[in-house]
Amino acid sequence: MTERIFNFAAGPAVLPLPVLEEAQRDLLALPGVGMSVLEISHRSKTFDEIILGAEADLRKLAGIPDNYRILFLQGGASLQFSMVPMNLLPQGGTADYIITGSWSKKAMKEAQRIGQVSVAATTEPDNFNRTPRPEEIKLNPAAAYLHFTTNNTIFGTEWRHEPDSGDVPLVADASSDIFSRPIDVKKYALIYAGAQKNLAPAGVTLVIIRDDLLSRIPKGLHTMLDYQTHVKERSLYNTPPVFPIYIMRLVLKWLIQQGGLEEMERRNKKKGDLLYGAIDSSGFYRGHALQDSRSLMNVTFRLPSEELEKEFVNQATRAGMDGLKGHRSVGGCRASIYNAFPIEGVEALVGFMKEFERTHG
Ligand SMILES: *Cc1c(COP(=O)(O)O)cnc(C)c1O
């Protein structure tokens, strides 16, 4: 099959078509270089231009101030679950975690190996169908940092505004909604994101860290696990994931060309309205997330029975819509509609949903 279908997968996920086309066109030989990006040295001038270009575009796209360092690491968001507390949770200190789903729980579990951790809020009793209300969040003003997950990929919830952490450094796992809307980087001490949802293929993790945090890092960490190594060596201490960084560079260029983060927000709202509108106007489909916590990236919904859900996913796949099966902890269906997901795919899904309800409702 060479025809592209609509890919609703949660991650790795759809990439912009022009990015894939450019990568394909230049795969055998980068223009003027005569070698594939898969073959070049990470110490070459060519790669230097790629990684510096990615950093410059990140700063431009998201308005990242000069007092923040940008790192391209490996090990996924999951390694950041460990690196954040290793670097930022001092001996005898405590950290606050807001628990809004499986990923925040995993992040907290790693922090507990390093030191004292408190749950500042959790929506687990509601099966993570929402983000906490401000008055539910119990902050420790002496915490080393407050960690939260901006978008809960599995449950389909997303924060409207970041929690107010006061003077406590705010740390965010933004893996699944980074650059889906404007972000005020100044409010954060550290932002990390596995790239394979909204930025690039799997293999690179973006870390944005404020300068002043570097001085808190304890001595004696393993070299690769110490943010200072990667700051000093500009993410080139060892061989970085050259290809994912190259693709990220192309995705960033695409984002800027499309009109930047305001334009992404406009498109994502339009796609979300269309799909949530279809769910709300039917008695057949039922959304998992409460209205004010709904994610614009991962839309989770149920059908009246598990048999119908299975049939729905099977028929959708046959109709050219892949990846709609929900995560086992929520069940049902999940449509992931990241930046690169085209509105035509959402329109196709909504049409399919109406027809499925008519024939099975
Ligand atoms: C996918 C995901 C992760 C895990 O990312 P890896 O790069 O596979 O480690 C962590 N957090 C969130 C919010 C995610 O969506």
The ligand as an SDF file (V2000), in Angstrom:
LIG
                    3D

 15 15  0  0  0  0  0  0  0  0999 V2000
    4.1590    8.9470   25.6190 C   0  0  0  0  0  0  0  0  0  0  0  0
    4.3050    9.6720   26.8830 C   0  0  0  0  0  0  0  0  0  0  0  0
    5.3670    9.4030   27.7610 C   0  0  0  0  0  0  0  0  0  0  0  0
    6.3840    8.3200   27.5030 C   0  0  0  0  0  0  0  0  0  0  0  0
    7.2660    8.7310   26.5480 O   0  0  0  0  0  0  0  0  0  0  0  0
    8.5430    7.8370   26.1470 P   0  0  0  0  0  0  0  0  0  0  0  0
    9.2650    8.7840   25.2500 O   0  0  0  0  0  0  0  0  0  0  0  0
    8.0190    6.6190   25.4770 O   0  0  0  0  0  0  0  0  0  0  0  0
    9.2860    7.5170   27.3830 O   0  0  0  0  0  0  0  0  0  0  0  0
    5.4550   10.1770   28.9050 C   0  0  0  0  0  0  0  0  0  0  0  0
    4.5710   11.1280   29.1860 N   0  0  0  0  0  0  0  0  0  0  0  0
    3.5360   11.4110   28.3700 C   0  0  0  0  0  0  0  0  0  0  0  0
    2.5810   12.4930   28.7220 C   0  0  0  0  0  0  0  0  0  0  0  0
    3.3730   10.6890   27.1980 C   0  0  0  0  0  0  0  0  0  0  0  0
    2.3420   10.9670   26.3800 O   0  0  0  0  0  0  0  0  0  0  0  0
  1  2  1  0
  2  3  1  0
  2 14  2  0
  3  4  1  0
  3 10  2  0
  4  5  1  0
  5  6  1  0
  6  7  2  0
  6  8  1  0
  6  9  1  0
 10 11  1  0
 11 12  2  0
 12 13  1  0
 12 14  1  0
 14 15  1  0
M  END
$$$$
